[in-house]
Amino acid sequence: MKSWVKPHIVAVAAGFGLLLGLLFLGPFVGVADNGDFLRMMNTIGLNYYDAAETYADRFFSYSHSRFAYESLFRGFYPSSQIFLVLPARLLGGLFHGNWFDIRILAAVYAILLLAATWLLVKYNAGRSYIAGLLLGGVLLFVFYDIGYTAYFNSLFGEPVSLVSMLLAFALGLRLLAKEAPTVKDLTFFFIAVLFLTCSKIQNAPIGIAFALIFLRLSSLEAGPRFRKAAISFAAATFVVSVVLYVAAPKELKHINLYQTVFYGILNGSDDVRGDLRQLGLPERLEVLAGTNYFQQDTAIKQDDPSLVPDFYDRVSHKDVLVFYLKNPGRLLDNMEYAASNGMSIRPYYLGSYEKSEGKQGGALAYTYSAWSEFKNKLLPHKLWFIAVFYFVYYAVTIFEYVRSRDRRARLAGELLMLLGLIGIFSFLVPILGDGRADIGKHLFLFNVSFDMMAVAMFAWVVRKLTASRRDSY
């Protein structure tokens, strides 16, 4: 086949057309703000465009394409998202001096998604033309779904997690597919891993697992410079993960602890006082059981000074983990609750359209949503289903790992096993770190991992079925 019809080129061309139609040419589609935008807005110098806008119009119901310019770093939220949003914000001034068009940021995410698509199809289809087309098709079907791409027209951190996750694994698998991987290849992989690790504070521990992958890559016979770089990147990834977690804003830690205990452990508890005693907390806090940090009608205000010595200084996420280890049934209950919300890619309570489109507040865009709607409506929202899915995935991955004698193939298998572990981690962390608060949205990276695992299994089946065909390109 001639180069212009190779599967990765076909996939990228089709992906470009999809993104153009979904995000740039039709009615504006994004994701409404739930209050989280302010973290990034204060950091990179943006504000709400309409200062007179009502609360109901600004939050939850409608998305927004325009934002006002403000001074930089009025606050600071540590995230790799800054390195994508800030250049887009500065570039936006060249197009619209009076307001920032969020679609400039969407274009940045779109380019990164197309790059990940190119790499995944080019280096993971084998020599089969049919396998390449099918892999490209399933990537477009799953990851170009409006449930994912609508996030591009927003200031949420989710699109950073999506594109960096895809790029990290695409670049890692590319590195292992090359006969002579270079330090440059390793560096690109490292950058993608850093963007994923630093995209959200809850992703920080992921870097520790990737540090082990870098150590494993140091065993490749690619020369002393490659080995030294792999070890250096392992150390850097580990340090960045630890520093990011330790340096998390105190206010954010307080919010997460409040949600974890009062909206997680104590939410629906049959013995609130007993649970408080296990956590080493005073019984007077039982009046907060089942409340979340953002409620206005709590018996004790969330920022009440008395909560510092009685709660915030007394409990940590380590205490939460110990509690769940002593009470595994309670953890299982919250895992069941997470599973019931675990197949929703998008937050269905946040509207997609701008108010000017004339849609009802909270209306959602369903154009090109077959995958997200299939997951949300037809897949079982049960813990047993997730367990079976993981069992099948790891059975296949370990089978291929054990039977292979090629070092690079085995390292690729370890990378795919890490993909599953990231999914497990992303499923548990919201429970341990934020209770039941907005659990569906907090399971976004779990959904990305789940979908990548599903695509990986699809690709494995296709490659097995097409292995004997003579359709190489």
C-alpha positions, 0 to 999 in steps of 0.5 A: 500500500502507498504511504498515504493510505496506511492505517495510521494515516487513515485513522488520523485523517478520520479523527481530524474530521471527527474532532473538527465536526464535534468541537469546532464547526457545529454548535459549541459543545463543552462541559459546564463548570461545577466550580473547579475551573477557578483553580486553573483560572486563578493560576493562568489568568482567566476569569468569567466573561460575563461578570453579571451572569447569574449563579444558575447560568454560570455553574452546572447548566451551561458550558462557556466558550469565552473567558475574560483575561486576568492577571497571571498567578492570582493563585496557584494549583500545581498541575501539568495542565498549566503547561498546556493551558497557559500557552493556549491562553497566551496564544488566544490574545493574538486572536481575540484581544478582549476574550479567550476562546476555549476552543484554542485549548481544545485544539491543543488537546485535539493535536495530542489525541491525534498524535496518540492515535498515530502512534498507537495504530502505527506501532501496534497493528503488526504488519496487518493492514486490516488489523491497523484499520480495525485498531484505528476504528476502535480508537476513534469509536472509543476515545473520540466519543463526545463523552471524552472530547467535550471535556476539551472545551473546558478547564477541567483537568480530565482531558490532560489525564486522557491525552497524557495517558494515551500518549504515555502508553503509545510512546512506551509501546513505540519505544519497545517496538523499535529495534534500536530505541534511543535516549530521545525515545525514552525522553518523550516517554518520560515527558508523557509520564510526567504530564500524566502523574502531575495532571491531578494530585490524585494521580501522583502515586502513579509515578511511583509505578512508572518509576519501576517501569523505567528501572526495567527499561534500563535492562534493555541492551541499548547502550550505557547512555540509555541505561543511565537515562532510564535510571535517572528518569526512574529517580526523577519520576519517583521524586516528582510523585512524592513532592507533588503529593507532599506539596498539595495545598493544605486547603485541598487536603482538608477538603479531601479528608472531610469528604473521605470521613464524613461523606465516605466512612460515616455516610450511612454508617450504623455506628457513627460513634463507634467509627469515630472512636476507631478513627480517634475522633471526638463523638461530637463530630457525629452531627457531620456524618453524611455531609459534604464539604460544600454544604451550607447547612452543616451543624458545624461549619467546615472551616470552624476553627475547632475542627483543626484540633478536633479533626484536621490535625487528628486524622490522615489518609493513612488512618482512613486506610487502616480503618478500611483494612480493619473493616473490609466490609465497609470498603467493599460497600463503598467499592460497590457504590463506586462500581454503580457509578463507574461506567459513566465517562461524562458527568451527566449533571453538567450541561454541554451547550452554551445558553445562547444555543437556546437549549434547556439548562443542563442539556447534553450533547449526544452526537457521536456518543455510542460508546459512552451511552453503551457503557452507561446504559448497557454494561453492568454497573456492578463490582462483579463485572469489573472483577470479571473484566480484570480477570480476563484482561490479566489472564490474557496478558499473563498468558502472553507474558509467560509464553514470550521469550523476547525481553521487549515483548515481556516489558510491553506485557509489564507495561500493559499490566501497569495499565490495569494497575492504574485502573485499580488504583484510580478506582480505589483512590476516590474512595480513600481520598474523597469518599462518595463525593462526585464519585462518577467524575472522580472515576474518570481515569478509571474509565480511561484505563478500562477503555484502554484495556478493552481496546488492548484486548480487541487489538489482541483478538484482531491480531490473532485472527489476522496473523495468517493473512497476507495483507501486510503493508 
